[in-house]
Amino acid sequence: MAIPTAKLNNGRTIPLVGYGTWVGDQSQGPALLPSIKEAIKQGYRHIDTATLYCNEAEVGQAVRESGIPREEFFITTKVWITELNEKATESLNGSLKSAGLDYFDLLLVHWPQTTYKGTGENPDDPSERNYLKVWKQFEGFLDTGKVKTVGVSNFAIPFLEDLLANSKVVPAVNQIETHPWNPDFELIDYCHKKGIHVTAYCPVAGHTPLIKDETVNAIAKELGATPAQVLLSWGVQRGTSVIPKATSSEHISENLKLFTLSPEHVNRINKINENPATQSRVNYGIVSNNKIFGWTPQQLQIDVGFPTLGLPGIKQT
């Protein structure tokens, strides 16, 4: 089955269904190698990794050992917040060496937080706007041949507006957590209007109640699809690329099969978020002391608080 693609604002092509490699436990990076190889065997060419995931080496190994020309792949990696200062160049070179690749198709600023003077738990104040300094470095990376495309991740509209007003290169991609519980309609609409492609992480919300949602399951039954296939199809039809992670051959294969949702199906899924009980982000593993890597949800300027799945010590914002 041919994977649909989209053109980025620099003319390069991105497959709309990719393979995500975040495992939550950095020590498990090497264990994902067989699954990455299986994904490539099944036809995936868009693979998403990051320095934080500690599996760039496995991604590179799987690509090299596949026997498929490098240019057929779209490999994304990200620079972590503790390296978004004078260490950015060192981080990029380290990622290339680890992966054993000559270039990355897409390099992302993982989060808008930076640590020029702070740490991962205590990043610099948002008012210092250090992400502008970081972006200047990313623009320079394009001249090295080591990166084909640059973008951002987890950037809200105010940060994007600031970036666009103070930079030469428009980010090609903004990778965000988005799914029916956290549809981010306004942010995605903004990105599309500015020519910024959106990649959705956690597109099926992982092992959460979303996969059991009555609306999603009813539509899946109508189409003869799995709930995950419905969610991924919804993501692609709204113009985003999706990067689900799966480890079994069956799920890896299933995630590649998209279904055409009717306008009525899309409308029903869009309305899931109207229920306050389903207005949630699910990437709760990144929350510590009600902060996301040292910034409050208010400082990140996100609309929906992290997470609302009944976890102790986490407040709705």
DOTOR-823233 format. One record per residue: residue number from 1; chain; x, y, z of N, C-alpha, C, O in turn. Coordinates in steps of 0.05 Angstrom, whole numbers, plus 5000, padded with zeros to 4 digits. Example, Ala and Ser with C-alpha at 12.3 -4.5 7.8 and 13.67 -1.06 7.14 Angstrom:
BEGIN
1,A,5264,4886,5156,5246,4910,5156,5264,4934,5156,5285,4934,5169 .
2,A,5257,4955,5142,5273,4979,5143,5258,5001,5157,5268,5023,5161 .
END
This chain:
BEGIN
1,A,5017,4976,5000,5000,5000,5000,5017,5025,5000,5035,5028,5017 .
2,A,5012,5043,4982,5028,5068,4980,5021,5086,5003,4997,5091,5009 .
3,A,5041,5097,5016,5037,5115,5038,5033,5143,5027,5050,5152,5012 .
4,A,5012,5157,5034,5008,5185,5024,5030,5203,5034,5041,5198,5055 .
5,A,5035,5224,5018,5057,5243,5025,5046,5271,5024,5024,5276,5014 .
6,A,5062,5290,5034,5056,5318,5032,5082,5333,5026,5104,5324,5032 .
7,A,5079,5356,5013,5102,5373,5007,5106,5393,5029,5087,5406,5038 .
8,A,5131,5395,5038,5137,5415,5058,5143,5441,5045,5144,5443,5020 .
9,A,5146,5462,5061,5150,5489,5050,5177,5493,5036,5181,5514,5024 .
10,A,5194,5473,5038,5220,5475,5023,5220,5456,4999,5241,5453,4986 .
11,A,5197,5445,4993,5194,5428,4969,5200,5399,4974,5195,5382,4956 .
12,A,5210,5392,4998,5216,5364,5004,5190,5349,5011,5170,5362,5019 .
13,A,5190,5323,5009,5167,5307,5013,5168,5291,5039,5189,5280,5046 .
14,A,5146,5291,5054,5145,5276,5079,5123,5255,5078,5100,5263,5071 .
15,A,5128,5230,5084,5107,5210,5085,5088,5216,5109,5097,5223,5130 .
16,A,5063,5213,5104,5043,5221,5124,5039,5200,5146,5026,5205,5166 .
17,A,5049,5176,5142,5049,5156,5163,5078,5148,5169,5092,5138,5151 .
18,A,5086,5153,5193,5114,5146,5200,5115,5127,5224,5094,5119,5234 .
19,A,5139,5121,5232,5143,5102,5254,5156,5117,5277,5178,5127,5275 .
20,A,5142,5120,5300,5152,5133,5323,5169,5114,5340,5162,5091,5343 .
21,A,5190,5125,5352,5208,5107,5368,5211,5114,5397,5228,5103,5411 .
22,A,5194,5133,5407,5195,5139,5435,5185,5116,5452,5163,5106,5447 .
23,A,5201,5107,5471,5193,5084,5487,5188,5091,5517,5180,5074,5532 .
24,A,5195,5115,5524,5190,5123,5552,5213,5116,5571,5218,5130,5590 .
25,A,5226,5094,5565,5249,5085,5581,5273,5085,5563,5276,5068,5545 .
26,A,5291,5104,5567,5314,5107,5549,5332,5083,5548,5346,5079,5528 .
27,A,5331,5066,5568,5348,5042,5568,5338,5021,5548,5352,5002,5542 .
28,A,5313,5025,5539,5301,5005,5521,5305,5011,5492,5294,4997,5474 .
29,A,5321,5031,5486,5326,5038,5458,5335,5015,5441,5324,5010,5420 .
30,A,5356,5001,5449,5366,4979,5433,5345,4957,5428,5346,4943,5407 .
31,A,5327,4953,5447,5307,4932,5444,5287,4938,5422,5272,4920,5413 .
32,A,5287,4963,5413,5268,4970,5392,5278,4963,5364,5263,4965,5344 .
33,A,5304,4956,5361,5315,4951,5335,5299,4931,5318,5294,4938,5295 .
34,A,5291,4908,5328,5276,4890,5311,5250,4902,5301,5242,4897,5278 .
35,A,5237,4919,5318,5212,4931,5309,5217,4952,5288,5201,4954,5269 .
36,A,5239,4967,5290,5245,4987,5269,5250,4972,5243,5241,4981,5222 .
37,A,5265,4950,5244,5271,4935,5220,5245,4924,5208,5242,4924,5183 .
38,A,5227,4915,5225,5202,4904,5215,5185,4926,5202,5172,4922,5182 .
39,A,5186,4950,5214,5171,4973,5203,5181,4979,5175,5166,4984,5156 .
40,A,5207,4979,5172,5219,4985,5145,5211,4963,5126,5204,4969,5103 .
41,A,5211,4938,5135,5203,4916,5118,5174,4919,5109,5167,4911,5086 .
42,A,5158,4929,5127,5129,4933,5121,5124,4956,5102,5102,4959,5091 .
43,A,5144,4974,5099,5141,4996,5080,5144,5024,5092,5142,5043,5077 .
44,A,5149,5026,5118,5153,5052,5130,5179,5064,5120,5199,5051,5118 .
45,A,5178,5090,5114,5202,5104,5106,5207,5129,5122,5229,5140,5122 .
46,A,5187,5138,5137,5188,5161,5154,5193,5150,5183,5175,5137,5194 .
47,A,5216,5155,5194,5222,5145,5221,5230,5169,5239,5246,5186,5231 .
48,A,5218,5170,5262,5221,5193,5281,5237,5184,5305,5229,5165,5319 .
49,A,5259,5198,5311,5275,5192,5335,5283,5219,5348,5273,5240,5340 .
50,A,5301,5218,5367,5310,5242,5381,5334,5235,5398,5338,5211,5405 .
51,A,5350,5254,5405,5373,5249,5423,5363,5238,5449,5375,5221,5461 .
52,A,5340,5248,5459,5329,5240,5484,5321,5210,5484,5322,5197,5505 .
53,A,5314,5200,5461,5304,5172,5460,5326,5151,5462,5321,5128,5467 .
54,A,5351,5160,5457,5374,5142,5459,5371,5118,5441,5380,5096,5448 .
55,A,5360,5122,5417,5358,5100,5398,5365,5109,5369,5358,5096,5350 .
56,A,5379,5132,5367,5388,5141,5340,5406,5120,5327,5405,5116,5303 .
57,A,5422,5107,5344,5440,5086,5333,5424,5064,5321,5432,5053,5299 .
58,A,5403,5055,5334,5387,5033,5324,5372,5041,5298,5369,5025,5280 .
59,A,5362,5066,5298,5349,5076,5273,5368,5075,5250,5362,5065,5228 .
60,A,5392,5086,5254,5412,5086,5233,5420,5058,5224,5423,5053,5201 .
61,A,5423,5040,5244,5430,5013,5237,5409,5000,5220,5415,4986,5200 .
62,A,5384,5004,5228,5362,4992,5213,5361,5002,5184,5355,4987,5165 .
63,A,5366,5028,5181,5365,5040,5154,5388,5029,5138,5384,5021,5114 .
64,A,5412,5028,5149,5435,5018,5134,5432,4989,5126,5440,4981,5104 .
65,A,5422,4973,5144,5420,4944,5139,5396,4936,5123,5393,4913,5116 .
66,A,5379,4956,5117,5355,4950,5101,5361,4944,5072,5345,4930,5059 .
67,A,5383,4955,5062,5390,4952,5034,5375,4971,5016,5377,4970,4992 .
68,A,5359,4989,5029,5343,5008,5014,5359,5034,5012,5371,5043,5032 .
69,A,5360,5047,4989,5375,5072,4987,5368,5092,5008,5344,5096,5014 .
70,A,5388,5105,5019,5383,5125,5040,5364,5147,5032,5348,5156,5048 .
71,A,5364,5155,5007,5347,5177,4998,5317,5170,4998,5301,5188,4995 .
72,A,5311,5145,5001,5283,5137,5002,5271,5141,5030,5247,5139,5034 .
73,A,5288,5147,5050,5279,5150,5077,5275,5180,5084,5288,5197,5072 .
74,A,5258,5184,5104,5255,5211,5116,5260,5207,5146,5242,5198,5160 .
75,A,5284,5214,5155,5292,5209,5183,5292,5236,5198,5305,5255,5190 .
76,A,5276,5236,5220,5274,5260,5237,5288,5255,5263,5286,5233,5275 .
77,A,5303,5274,5273,5313,5273,5300,5310,5301,5313,5302,5320,5300 .
78,A,5315,5303,5339,5310,5327,5354,5333,5333,5373,5346,5315,5383 .
79,A,5338,5359,5377,5359,5367,5396,5346,5373,5423,5326,5388,5424 .
80,A,5356,5360,5444,5344,5363,5470,5349,5390,5483,5368,5404,5475 .
81,A,5333,5397,5503,5333,5424,5514,5360,5431,5527,5367,5455,5529 .
82,A,5374,5411,5538,5399,5417,5551,5422,5421,5531,5444,5428,5538 .
83,A,5416,5418,5505,5436,5421,5484,5429,5444,5465,5442,5447,5445 .
84,A,5408,5459,5473,5399,5481,5455,5413,5507,5462,5400,5528,5466 .
85,A,5439,5506,5462,5455,5530,5465,5480,5527,5448,5478,5519,5425 .
86,A,5503,5532,5459,5528,5529,5443,5533,5499,5438,5551,5493,5422 .
87,A,5518,5481,5450,5522,5453,5446,5506,5442,5422,5508,5418,5416 .
88,A,5490,5458,5409,5473,5448,5388,5488,5435,5365,5480,5414,5355 .
89,A,5510,5448,5357,5526,5437,5335,5538,5410,5344,5539,5391,5329 .
90,A,5548,5410,5368,5560,5385,5379,5539,5363,5381,5544,5340,5375 .
91,A,5514,5371,5388,5493,5351,5390,5486,5339,5362,5483,5315,5360 .
92,A,5484,5357,5342,5478,5348,5315,5500,5329,5305,5494,5307,5294 .
93,A,5525,5336,5309,5547,5319,5300,5547,5293,5315,5553,5272,5303 .
94,A,5540,5294,5340,5539,5269,5356,5516,5250,5347,5520,5226,5346 .
95,A,5494,5262,5339,5471,5247,5330,5478,5233,5303,5471,5210,5299 .
96,A,5491,5248,5285,5499,5237,5259,5519,5214,5263,5517,5193,5250 .
97,A,5537,5218,5281,5557,5197,5286,5544,5172,5298,5550,5150,5291 .
98,A,5526,5177,5317,5512,5154,5330,5495,5139,5310,5495,5114,5310 .
99,A,5481,5153,5293,5464,5140,5273,5480,5129,5250,5470,5112,5235 .
100,A,5504,5138,5246,5520,5129,5223,5509,5139,5197,5510,5126,5177 .
101,A,5497,5164,5198,5485,5175,5174,5500,5201,5166,5513,5213,5183 .
102,A,5498,5209,5141,5511,5233,5132,5494,5258,5136,5504,5280,5137 .
103,A,5467,5253,5138,5449,5276,5142,5423,5266,5154,5416,5242,5153 .
104,A,5408,5285,5165,5381,5280,5174,5362,5296,5155,5368,5318,5147 .
105,A,5339,5284,5150,5320,5297,5133,5306,5320,5147,5298,5340,5135 .
106,A,5303,5317,5174,5290,5338,5190,5303,5339,5218,5306,5318,5231 .
107,A,5310,5363,5226,5320,5367,5253,5301,5386,5267,5294,5408,5257 .
108,A,5292,5378,5291,5272,5394,5306,5284,5405,5332,5300,5392,5345 .
109,A,5275,5429,5339,5279,5439,5366,5259,5425,5383,5235,5429,5380 .
110,A,5267,5408,5401,5249,5389,5415,5227,5403,5431,5204,5396,5430 .
111,A,5235,5423,5446,5216,5440,5462,5227,5468,5461,5250,5473,5457 .
112,A,5209,5488,5466,5218,5516,5465,5236,5523,5489,5249,5544,5489 .
113,A,5236,5507,5510,5253,5513,5533,5283,5511,5525,5290,5495,5507 .
114,A,5299,5528,5537,5328,5526,5532,5342,5529,5559,5331,5537,5579 .
115,A,5368,5521,5559,5382,5521,5585,5409,5534,5582,5430,5522,5589 .
116,A,5409,5558,5571,5435,5573,5569,5447,5576,5597,5471,5575,5600 .
117,A,5430,5581,5617,5440,5585,5644,5429,5565,5664,5439,5562,5686 .
118,A,5408,5551,5656,5395,5533,5674,5402,5504,5669,5422,5497,5657 .
119,A,5383,5486,5677,5386,5458,5673,5360,5447,5662,5341,5463,5657 .
120,A,5359,5421,5658,5334,5410,5647,5311,5413,5666,5288,5415,5657 .
121,A,5316,5415,5692,5295,5419,5712,5290,5448,5717,5270,5456,5729 .
122,A,5309,5465,5709,5307,5494,5714,5316,5509,5690,5337,5523,5691 .
123,A,5301,5508,5668,5309,5522,5643,5306,5552,5646,5295,5562,5666 .
124,A,5316,5566,5627,5315,5595,5628,5286,5605,5626,5268,5591,5616 .
125,A,5282,5629,5635,5255,5642,5635,5246,5646,5606,5262,5654,5589 .
126,A,5220,5640,5600,5210,5644,5573,5214,5672,5562,5217,5675,5538 .
127,A,5214,5692,5580,5216,5719,5570,5243,5725,5557,5246,5745,5543 .
128,A,5263,5708,5562,5289,5712,5550,5289,5704,5520,5307,5712,5506 .
129,A,5269,5689,5512,5265,5683,5483,5290,5670,5471,5297,5677,5448 .
130,A,5303,5653,5486,5327,5641,5475,5322,5622,5452,5341,5615,5438 .
131,A,5297,5614,5448,5292,5597,5425,5298,5612,5399,5303,5599,5378 .
132,A,5299,5639,5400,5306,5654,5376,5336,5650,5369,5343,5648,5346 .
133,A,5353,5649,5390,5381,5644,5386,5385,5616,5375,5401,5612,5356 .
134,A,5370,5597,5386,5372,5570,5377,5365,5567,5348,5378,5553,5332 .
135,A,5343,5581,5340,5334,5579,5313,5354,5590,5293,5356,5580,5270 .
136,A,5369,5610,5301,5390,5621,5283,5410,5599,5277,5420,5597,5255 .
137,A,5417,5583,5298,5436,5561,5294,5424,5540,5275,5438,5530,5257 .
138,A,5398,5535,5278,5385,5515,5261,5385,5525,5231,5389,5509,5213 .
139,A,5380,5550,5228,5381,5561,5200,5409,5557,5188,5411,5551,5164 .
140,A,5430,5560,5204,5457,5556,5195,5462,5527,5188,5479,5521,5170 .
141,A,5449,5508,5201,5454,5480,5196,5446,5473,5167,5457,5454,5156 .
142,A,5427,5488,5156,5418,5482,5129,5441,5485,5108,5441,5473,5087 .
143,A,5460,5502,5115,5482,5507,5097,5504,5486,5098,5522,5486,5082 .
144,A,5502,5468,5118,5523,5448,5122,5519,5423,5106,5537,5407,5103 .
145,A,5494,5418,5097,5488,5393,5084,5482,5371,5103,5474,5349,5095 .
146,A,5485,5376,5129,5480,5355,5149,5450,5353,5156,5441,5334,5169 .
147,A,5435,5374,5149,5406,5375,5154,5393,5385,5129,5401,5405,5117 .
148,A,5372,5371,5120,5357,5380,5096,5334,5399,5103,5327,5417,5087 .
149,A,5323,5396,5127,5299,5411,5135,5301,5416,5165,5311,5400,5180 .
150,A,5291,5440,5173,5290,5446,5202,5262,5453,5210,5246,5463,5195 .
151,A,5256,5447,5236,5229,5452,5246,5230,5453,5276,5251,5453,5289 .
152,A,5207,5454,5288,5204,5456,5317,5185,5435,5327,5172,5421,5312 .
153,A,5183,5433,5353,5165,5414,5366,5154,5426,5391,5168,5439,5406 .
154,A,5128,5422,5396,5115,5431,5420,5115,5462,5422,5115,5473,5444 .
155,A,5114,5476,5399,5113,5505,5399,5084,5514,5397,5069,5506,5378 .
156,A,5075,5531,5415,5049,5543,5414,5049,5567,5395,5070,5575,5386 .
157,A,5025,5577,5389,5023,5599,5370,5040,5624,5377,5054,5634,5360 .
158,A,5040,5633,5402,5057,5657,5409,5086,5653,5403,5099,5672,5393 .
159,A,5097,5629,5408,5125,5624,5402,5130,5623,5372,5150,5634,5362 .
160,A,5111,5612,5357,5113,5611,5328,5112,5639,5316,5127,5646,5298 .
161,A,5094,5655,5326,5091,5683,5317,5117,5698,5321,5127,5713,5304 .
162,A,5129,5695,5344,5154,5708,5351,5177,5698,5333,5193,5714,5323 .
163,A,5177,5672,5328,5197,5660,5311,5195,5671,5282,5215,5678,5270 .
164,A,5171,5671,5272,5167,5680,5244,5174,5709,5240,5183,5717,5219 .
165,A,5170,5725,5261,5176,5754,5259,5205,5760,5262,5214,5783,5257 .
166,A,5221,5740,5271,5249,5745,5276,5268,5725,5264,5289,5719,5275 .
167,A,5260,5714,5241,5277,5693,5229,5275,5695,5198,5257,5707,5187 .
168,A,5293,5682,5185,5294,5681,5156,5280,5656,5145,5267,5656,5124 .
169,A,5281,5634,5160,5271,5609,5151,5246,5602,5167,5246,5602,5192 .
170,A,5224,5596,5153,5199,5588,5166,5202,5558,5173,5209,5542,5156 .
171,A,5196,5551,5198,5198,5522,5205,5181,5506,5185,5159,5514,5179 .
172,A,5192,5484,5176,5177,5467,5158,5157,5450,5172,5137,5442,5161 .
173,A,5162,5444,5198,5146,5425,5213,5143,5435,5242,5162,5447,5253 .
174,A,5120,5431,5254,5116,5434,5282,5104,5407,5292,5082,5400,5286 .
175,A,5120,5392,5307,5111,5366,5317,5098,5370,5344,5111,5381,5363 .
176,A,5073,5362,5347,5058,5367,5372,5042,5342,5379,5037,5325,5363 .
177,A,5034,5340,5404,5016,5319,5413,4988,5328,5404,4977,5348,5413 .
178,A,4975,5312,5387,4948,5318,5379,4933,5293,5371,4944,5275,5357 .
179,A,4908,5292,5380,4890,5269,5376,4862,5280,5384,4860,5303,5392 .
180,A,4841,5264,5382,4814,5274,5388,4811,5285,5417,4794,5303,5421 .
181,A,4826,5276,5436,4824,5288,5462,4838,5315,5464,4832,5332,5481 .
182,A,4857,5320,5446,4872,5345,5446,4876,5353,5417,4898,5352,5406 .
183,A,4854,5361,5403,4854,5365,5374,4870,5390,5365,4878,5391,5342 .
184,A,4874,5409,5383,4890,5433,5376,4881,5445,5349,4898,5451,5332 .
185,A,4855,5449,5346,4845,5460,5320,4858,5487,5313,4866,5491,5290 .
186,A,4859,5505,5333,4869,5532,5327,4899,5531,5319,4907,5544,5300 .
187,A,4915,5515,5334,4943,5514,5328,4948,5502,5301,4965,5512,5285 .
188,A,4934,5480,5294,4938,5467,5268,4929,5485,5246,4943,5487,5225 .
189,A,4907,5499,5250,4898,5518,5229,4919,5540,5225,4924,5548,5202 .
190,A,4930,5550,5247,4951,5571,5245,4975,5561,5229,4985,5574,5211 .
191,A,4984,5537,5236,5007,5525,5222,5002,5522,5192,5019,5529,5176 .
192,A,4978,5512,5186,4972,5508,5157,4972,5534,5142,4982,5536,5120 .
193,A,4961,5555,5155,4961,5581,5142,4989,5593,5137,4993,5608,5119 .
194,A,5007,5585,5155,5035,5595,5153,5053,5577,5137,5077,5582,5135 .
195,A,5042,5555,5126,5058,5537,5110,5075,5518,5127,5095,5508,5118 .
196,A,5067,5514,5152,5081,5496,5171,5066,5470,5173,5043,5469,5181 .
197,A,5079,5449,5165,5066,5422,5167,5066,5413,5196,5084,5420,5211 .
198,A,5045,5399,5204,5042,5389,5231,5045,5359,5231,5032,5345,5216 .
199,A,5063,5349,5248,5066,5321,5253,5054,5315,5281,5060,5328,5300 .
200,A,5036,5295,5282,5022,5288,5307,5036,5266,5321,5038,5243,5311 .
201,A,5046,5271,5345,5056,5249,5362,5033,5241,5381,5015,5257,5387 .
202,A,5035,5217,5392,5013,5205,5407,4987,5206,5392,4966,5212,5403 .
203,A,4987,5199,5366,4963,5202,5350,4940,5184,5358,4917,5189,5351 .
204,A,4946,5162,5371,4925,5144,5381,4924,5145,5411,4910,5129,5424 .
205,A,4938,5163,5423,4939,5168,5453,4948,5143,5468,4940,5139,5491 .
206,A,4964,5126,5455,4976,5104,5470,4956,5086,5483,4934,5081,5473 .
207,A,4964,5075,5506,4947,5056,5520,4929,5072,5540,4932,5069,5564 .
208,A,4911,5087,5529,4893,5103,5545,4864,5097,5537,4860,5083,5517 .
209,A,4845,5107,5552,4817,5102,5545,4808,5113,5518,4786,5105,5508 .
210,A,4824,5130,5505,4816,5140,5479,4811,5117,5459,4792,5118,5443 .
211,A,4828,5097,5460,4826,5074,5441,4800,5059,5446,4791,5044,5428 .
212,A,4787,5063,5469,4762,5050,5475,4738,5069,5473,4715,5061,5479 .
213,A,4743,5093,5463,4721,5112,5460,4698,5101,5444,4702,5089,5423 .
214,A,4674,5106,5453,4650,5095,5440,4648,5105,5411,4642,5089,5393 .
215,A,4652,5130,5407,4650,5142,5380,4671,5129,5361,4664,5121,5338 .
216,A,4695,5128,5370,4717,5116,5354,4711,5087,5347,4714,5079,5324 .
217,A,4702,5072,5367,4696,5044,5362,4672,5039,5345,4671,5020,5329 .
218,A,4652,5057,5347,4629,5054,5330,4636,5059,5301,4627,5044,5283 .
219,A,4653,5079,5296,4662,5085,5268,4679,5062,5258,4677,5054,5235 .
220,A,4696,5051,5275,4713,5029,5268,4696,5005,5259,4703,4991,5239 .
221,A,4675,5000,5273,4657,4978,5266,4643,4983,5239,4640,4964,5223 .
222,A,4635,5008,5235,4622,5015,5209,4641,5011,5186,4632,5003,5164 .
223,A,4667,5016,5190,4686,5015,5168,4700,4988,5165,4714,4983,5146 .
224,A,4697,4971,5186,4713,4947,5186,4742,4952,5192,4759,4938,5182 .
225,A,4747,4972,5209,4774,4980,5216,4779,4976,5245,4761,4970,5260 .
226,A,4804,4980,5254,4810,4980,5282,4807,5009,5292,4809,5027,5277 .
227,A,4803,5012,5318,4802,5040,5329,4827,5056,5323,4825,5080,5317 .
228,A,4850,5043,5324,4875,5057,5317,4875,5067,5288,4884,5089,5282 .
229,A,4865,5050,5270,4864,5058,5242,4845,5082,5238,4850,5099,5221 .
230,A,4824,5083,5253,4805,5106,5252,4819,5131,5261,4817,5152,5248 .
231,A,4834,5129,5283,4847,5153,5294,4870,5162,5275,4873,5186,5271 .
232,A,4884,5144,5264,4906,5151,5245,4895,5163,5219,4906,5182,5208 .
233,A,4873,5151,5210,4860,5162,5186,4850,5190,5191,4852,5207,5173 .
234,A,4838,5195,5214,4829,5222,5221,4852,5241,5221,4850,5264,5212 .
235,A,4875,5233,5232,4898,5250,5233,4908,5257,5205,4915,5280,5200 .
236,A,4910,5238,5188,4919,5243,5161,4900,5260,5145,4908,5278,5130 .
237,A,4874,5254,5148,4854,5270,5133,4853,5299,5142,4844,5316,5126 .
238,A,4862,5305,5166,4863,5333,5174,4889,5347,5166,4894,5370,5174 .
239,A,4905,5333,5151,4929,5345,5139,4954,5342,5156,4974,5356,5150 .
240,A,4954,5325,5176,4978,5321,5192,4991,5294,5184,4977,5276,5174 .
241,A,5016,5292,5190,5029,5266,5189,5027,5254,5216,5026,5268,5236 .
242,A,5027,5227,5218,5024,5214,5244,5047,5194,5247,5056,5182,5228 .
243,A,5056,5192,5272,5079,5175,5277,5073,5156,5301,5085,5158,5322 .
244,A,5055,5137,5296,5049,5117,5317,5073,5099,5322,5089,5094,5304 .
245,A,5074,5088,5346,5094,5068,5352,5080,5041,5357,5060,5040,5370 .
246,A,5091,5021,5346,5081,4994,5350,5104,4975,5351,5125,4980,5338 .
247,A,5101,4953,5365,5123,4934,5367,5117,4907,5354,5135,4893,5345 .
248,A,5091,4900,5353,5084,4874,5340,5081,4878,5310,5073,4899,5300 .
249,A,5088,4857,5295,5086,4858,5266,5057,4865,5257,5053,4879,5238 .
250,A,5038,4854,5272,5010,4858,5265,5002,4887,5267,4990,4898,5249 .
251,A,5010,4900,5290,5002,4928,5293,5018,4946,5275,5008,4966,5265 .
252,A,5043,4939,5270,5059,4955,5251,5046,4955,5224,5045,4976,5210 .
253,A,5036,4932,5215,5023,4930,5190,4996,4944,5190,4990,4959,5171 .
254,A,4980,4941,5211,4954,4953,5213,4955,4983,5211,4938,4996,5199 .
255,A,4976,4995,5223,4977,5024,5224,4982,5037,5197,4979,5061,5194 .
256,A,4990,5021,5178,4995,5031,5151,4969,5033,5134,4968,5046,5114 .
257,A,4948,5019,5143,4924,5018,5128,4905,5041,5136,4895,5041,5159 .
258,A,4901,5059,5118,4883,5082,5124,4856,5078,5111,4853,5064,5091 .
259,A,4836,5089,5124,4808,5088,5114,4799,5116,5107,4808,5136,5120 .
260,A,4781,5119,5088,4769,5145,5082,4745,5150,5100,4725,5135,5099 .
261,A,4748,5170,5116,4726,5178,5135,4708,5197,5121,4717,5215,5107 .
262,A,4682,5193,5124,4663,5212,5113,4663,5237,5129,4672,5238,5151 .
263,A,4652,5259,5118,4649,5284,5133,4634,5280,5159,4641,5292,5180 .
264,A,4615,5262,5159,4599,5256,5183,4617,5242,5203,4615,5247,5227 .
265,A,4634,5223,5194,4653,5210,5213,4671,5231,5225,4675,5231,5250 .
266,A,4683,5248,5209,4702,5268,5218,4688,5286,5239,4700,5293,5259 .
267,A,4664,5294,5233,4649,5312,5251,4645,5299,5278,4647,5311,5299 .
268,A,4638,5273,5277,4633,5259,5303,4659,5257,5319,4659,5260,5343 .
269,A,4681,5252,5306,4707,5250,5320,4715,5277,5331,4725,5280,5353 .
270,A,4710,5298,5315,4717,5325,5324,4702,5333,5349,4713,5349,5365 .
271,A,4679,5323,5353,4662,5330,5375,4670,5315,5401,4660,5322,5422 .
272,A,4687,5295,5399,4695,5280,5423,4706,5299,5444,4700,5296,5468 .
273,A,4721,5319,5436,4734,5337,5454,4715,5357,5468,4723,5371,5486 .
274,A,4690,5357,5459,4670,5376,5471,4663,5367,5499,4653,5383,5515 .
275,A,4668,5342,5506,4663,5332,5533,4687,5339,5550,4709,5331,5545 .
276,A,4682,5355,5572,4705,5363,5589,4721,5340,5599,4745,5343,5604 .
277,A,4709,5317,5602,4723,5294,5612,4744,5283,5593,4762,5268,5600 .
278,A,4742,5291,5567,4760,5281,5547,4779,5303,5537,4792,5300,5516 .
279,A,4781,5325,5551,4799,5346,5544,4825,5342,5558,4830,5353,5580 .
280,A,4843,5327,5546,4867,5319,5559,4890,5314,5540,4886,5305,5518 .
281,A,4914,5320,5550,4938,5309,5538,4944,5283,5551,4936,5278,5574 .
282,A,4959,5266,5538,4964,5239,5550,4994,5234,5554,5001,5214,5566 .
283,A,5011,5253,5546,5039,5249,5549,5048,5257,5577,5065,5274,5582 .
284,A,5035,5244,5597,5038,5252,5625,5065,5244,5636,5072,5254,5658 .
285,A,5080,5227,5623,5106,5219,5634,5126,5242,5635,5146,5240,5648 .
286,A,5120,5264,5621,5139,5286,5620,5133,5307,5642,5147,5327,5645 .
287,A,5112,5302,5658,5103,5321,5678,5117,5315,5705,5117,5292,5714 .
288,A,5128,5336,5717,5141,5333,5743,5134,5358,5759,5140,5380,5751 .
289,A,5122,5354,5783,5115,5377,5800,5097,5397,5785,5100,5421,5788 .
290,A,5079,5386,5769,5060,5403,5753,5074,5421,5733,5063,5441,5724 .
291,A,5098,5413,5725,5113,5428,5705,5122,5409,5683,5124,5384,5687 .
292,A,5127,5420,5659,5137,5404,5637,5165,5413,5631,5170,5435,5620 .
293,A,5184,5397,5640,5212,5404,5637,5218,5432,5647,5232,5448,5634 .
294,A,5208,5437,5671,5214,5462,5684,5196,5486,5679,5198,5506,5693 .
295,A,5179,5484,5659,5160,5506,5653,5132,5497,5660,5125,5474,5656 .
296,A,5116,5516,5669,5088,5510,5674,5073,5510,5648,5083,5520,5628 .
297,A,5049,5497,5648,5033,5498,5623,5028,5527,5614,5026,5532,5590 .
298,A,5025,5545,5633,5021,5573,5626,5045,5585,5612,5042,5600,5593 .
299,A,5069,5578,5621,5093,5588,5608,5096,5575,5580,5107,5588,5561 .
300,A,5087,5551,5577,5088,5538,5551,5065,5548,5533,5065,5544,5509 .
301,A,5046,5562,5545,5023,5574,5531,5007,5553,5516,4998,5557,5494 .
302,A,5003,5530,5530,4986,5509,5518,4957,5513,5528,4953,5523,5550 .
303,A,4938,5505,5512,4910,5509,5519,4898,5489,5538,4881,5495,5554 .
304,A,4909,5464,5537,4898,5443,5553,4919,5433,5572,4942,5429,5564 .
305,A,4912,5429,5598,4932,5421,5617,4941,5393,5614,4926,5376,5604 .
306,A,4965,5388,5622,4976,5360,5624,4965,5348,5649,4956,5362,5667 .
307,A,4966,5322,5651,4945,5306,5638,4921,5306,5657,4924,5316,5679 .
308,A,4899,5295,5650,4875,5295,5667,4865,5266,5670,4841,5262,5670 .
309,A,4883,5248,5673,4875,5220,5675,4874,5209,5704,4877,5186,5709 .
310,A,4869,5227,5722,4866,5219,5750,4892,5213,5764,4891,5199,5784 .
311,A,4914,5223,5754,4939,5218,5767,4942,5236,5791,4936,5260,5790 .
312,A,4952,5226,5814,4955,5242,5838,4976,5264,5834,4997,5259,5821 .
313,A,4971,5287,5845,4991,5308,5845,4992,5325,5819,5008,5343,5818 .
314,A,4975,5318,5800,4974,5334,5775,4948,5350,5774,4926,5338,5776 .
315,A,4950,5375,5772,4927,5393,5772,4919,5400,5744,4936,5404,5726 .
316,A,4893,5401,5740,4882,5411,5714,4888,5441,5712,4884,5456,5731 .
317,A,4897,5450,5688,4903,5479,5685,4883,5491,5665,4885,5515,5660 .
END
